[in-house]
Amino acid sequence: MTADKEVSAKQTGFGLAPVIGLNYKLNDNFNIALRYEHIAKITLTNETSLDDVGMFPDGEEFSSDMPANLSVGVGFKPIEKLNLSAGYHLYFDKNANYGKKLEGNYVDNSEVMDKNFWEAAFGLEYELTDKILLSAGYLVTQTGVKDNYHSDLSHSLNSSSIGLGGRYMVTENIGLNLGFMKTMYTTYTKVFGTTYEETYDRANTVAAIGVDFKF
């Protein structure tokens, strides 16, 4: 039970998802947009050469759908140098099939999904000077999985993210961008009867640098 295990497996699949969008610009200071992405039905196939854990049978096919999602975004410019934005995104997890296993058998998503996943985002950009642009954002997510969805290999946690950024125009046509993001996840503990429990937690930190070229 405590010996090292090895797995060498590749999973391949293909899916298509039509996307439709609508953008309405009320005036120079207010904009609203809608976007709907259809579900992508995907079947993955295992190509396994080594499987000490027995979890990836060679040639096995299983569903791994990408759920449909709906996004609503609003942009508002109260003053010349300030841009505000907000968005809401809903993922229709309950109607997708993620190929989730319980006790070794694939189950319908209704057995592991309680409600659909959603997230809300807020952001702002402020033009400090003609050369310096500052930005900040916040994102909150709420998962909809049931307790039996969670495992040490696959779990979904609520989270909050903050982002900071800036752009400096080195020349009229070249801009230097810097960004930072921190994501904090809500710890979740799953109790397995009276035997033991597992606690799931993580954190992400991202730093980015980029260059804009305008011709």
N, C-alpha and C positions, 0 to 999 in steps of 0.2 A: 504493500500500500504506500510505502514511502520511497520506493525506488524511482529513479529518473525515468520519465516517459518521453518518447519522441514521436513527432507527427510531421509528415511531409505531404501536404495536400494543397491542391489549387481548386478554387471554385469559380466557374465561369457561367455567365448568363447574359441575356439581352432583353431590353424592354424599350417601349416607345411610350411617350406621354405628351399628347397635344397640350399646348399652353395658349390660353387666350387672355388678352388684357385690354383694359380701357383706361384712357387718361383724359381727364377734363381739367382744363385750365380756366378757372373762373375769371381771373385777371392776372396782372403781373405779380401779384403778391400772394395768390392762393391757388393751390393745385391739389387735385385728388386723383388717386389711381386705384384700380381694382385689377387683380390678377388671379386666374384660376388655372391650376395645373391638374390635369386628369391623372388618375391612378395609372401606374406603370406595372403591368402584370409581368413578373419576372420569375423564371424557373432556373435555379442554379443546379449545376451538375458537379459532383465531386470527381476530381482526378487525383487519386491517392496512391502513393507508392509506399508509405509507411504510416501505420496507425496503431501505436501501442495502447491507446486509450479506447479504441473501438467506437469513436464518435463520428468518424468520417468514412463510411464504407465507400469503396471505389465504385463509381458509376451511379451512386444514389442521386436522385433528383428530388428537389424540394422547393417550395415557394419562398420567395424573398422579395415581396412586392414593395414598391415605393408608393406611399400613400398619396391620394389626392390632397391638395392643399389650397387654401384660399387666403389671399393677402389683401389688406386694405392699407393704403398709405396716404398721408396728408402732409403737404408742405405749406408753410406760412412764413411770409417775410414781413414782420411788423415794422421794421425800419430798414433803411438801405443796407446797412452792414450786418444785419442779423438774419439768419435763416433757422427756422424751427421745423422739426419734422416728427411724425409719430406714425407707428405702424402696428397692425395686429395681424397675426398669422395663425391660422387654424389648420391642423393636420388631421385628416380623417383616418386615424389609425384603426378604428373599429371595423372599417370596411376593407382593410388590406389584410393580406395573409403573410405574416413574417416568418412562417416556417418554425414556429416555436415548439419545442418539445417539452412534455411533462412525463416523467417516469418512462422515458425512452420512446414515447409516441408523439407524433405531430398532432397538434390540437388547433381548433379554430380560434381566431383572435378574440372572440367573445369570452373565451375561458381565461384569458390573461389580460384583457383590456377592460377597464371600467368606464373610461371616457376618453375623449379625444385630447391630444396634446395641443397646447396653445402657447403662444409667446407674444409679448407686447414690448415695443421698443420706442425709445424717445431719444432725440438727438438735437444738437444745435451747432451751428457754425457762426463764428464772429470774425469779421474782417478788422483786425486790430489796426493795421496800416495797409497801404497799397501792396506791401510785400509780405505781410505776415497774416496768416489765417489760422485761427484756433478752433478746435472742435472738441465736443464731449458727447458721450452717449450712455444710455442705460438700457439693459435688456433683462426682462424677467421671464422665466419659463415655468410652466406647470405641466408635469407629466400626468398621464391618466392610466398607468398600469396598475394591475392588481398585485397583491403580495406575492402570489405564486409566479409572477413574471421574473422576479429578481433571482439572480444567481451570481456566483463569483465570476462567471464568464460573460454574463449579459444582464445589465441592470439599467434602469432609467431613473434619474434623480432630478428633482426640482433645482433650479439654479438662478443666480443673479450675476450679471456681468456689467462691468463698467469699462468705458473706453475713453482714452484721451488722445488727441492728435494735434498736429500742427503742420503748416506748410510755409516754406520760405521761398520766395521767388528770387533765385540767384541772379537771373537775368529776366528779360521780358518774356523769353520763350522756355526757360528752364526753371522748374520748381522742385524743391527738395521736401519730401514728406517724411514725417516721423509719427509712429503710432504705438500705443500701448494698450493692452487689454488684460483684465483679470476676471476670471470666472470663479465664483464660489458656489459649491454644490451643497445641498441640504443632506446631511447624513441620514441614512436609513438603516435600521436594524431589522433583520428577519430572524424570527425565532423558529427553530426546528424542534417542536414539541418541548420536552424537558431535557433534551440531550445536549444541544449546543445552539449557538446563534452566530450569525454573520453580520458584520457591519460594513456597509458600502459607503465610501467617501472618496473624493478626489478634488483636485484644484488645477486650473489651467492658467498659465501666464504666457502672454504673447507680446513680443516686441517686433516692430516692422520698420523698414526704411524703404523708401521708393523715390523714383525720379520721374517727373513729368516733362515731356518734350512737346512743345507746340510749334507747328510749322505754318 
